[in-house]
Structure formats: C-alpha cells, structure tokens
Amino acid sequence: MLKFPKGSIVKHKSGEIRGEIVNVFEQGDSPTGYYVKWDDGNHSYHLEKELSWANVDRPRMHYTQQSSK
C-alpha cells in the first residue's frame, strides 16, 4: 500500500523543502519510489524512506480544482 498517493504534499527528510508527488512507482517487491515536483521548481525521484508528510498534524493533498460547495 502506498504511503503517499499522487498529489500528496511531502517534504524531504534532509530539510524543509516541500513538494508534490507527481508520480508513484511500484514494482513488486522493490521499494516504492516517488517522483516529486519541489517548490523550487526542480523534479527528482526518491524512495519512500526519504520523504515525510509536509504537515505532521494531518496529511495534505494538492487539488487543482476547487470544490463547488
């Protein structure tokens, strides 16, 4: 099971940079990998153990469309 679904807002464990999960790579028994678009505009691939939720109080997701409510 995925820890971070596509659209999740995460941060890298080495610092405070935040980003959005844009793609998830699952391959059988291999560790899950994530392609992240960072706030500084860069993209990079990371294993699940290198990432954490950007907000520890509650997971956040990036949504491109606003609710009609």
N, C-alpha and C positions, 0 to 999 in steps of 0.2 A: 504494500500500500504506500502511496505517495505521502510524504510529509508536507511537501509544498506543491499544491496544484498550480497549473498555469494561471498567471495573473496575481500570484501571491507577492506581497511586498516583503522583502527579506533584507538582511544586512550580512556582510561578510564578517566572520568571527575575528579577523585581524584588525578591524577598525570599525568606524561608524558609517562607512559608505553604505547607502541603501540602493536597492534596485528592484526590478520587477522580473519575475520568472516569465520568460517568453517561450520556452520550450523545455520539455521533460524527456529524458532518455532512459528508458527501462529496457534492459536486455537480460532476461533470465536471471541467473544467479549473480550477475555483476552488480556492483553498487549503482544506485540511481544517480544520474547526473542531470544537471540543470544548466540551461543557457540563460544568462542573466543580462538584462539591459540596466546598466548602472545610471545613477543620477547625473554623473559627469559625462554621459553620452557614450561611454565605452560598453562593449559587449564581451562577455567571457563565459567559459564553461567551468563549472565547479561541481564537486561531489557534495552529497547531502551533508556530510560531516563538517564542511567548510562554511555552511550557512546557518543562520538562525532567523527567527521571526523578527521583523523590524520593531515590533511593539510587543513586549513580553506580556502585557496585560491581556491582549486579545489579538489573534491573527487578523491581518487586514488583506483585502483583495483590491486589485485595481479594476475598476469598471469604466469602460469607455462611454457607456450610455447612461444617462440619468434616468431615474425612476419617474414614471408618470404620476406618481402619488404626490 
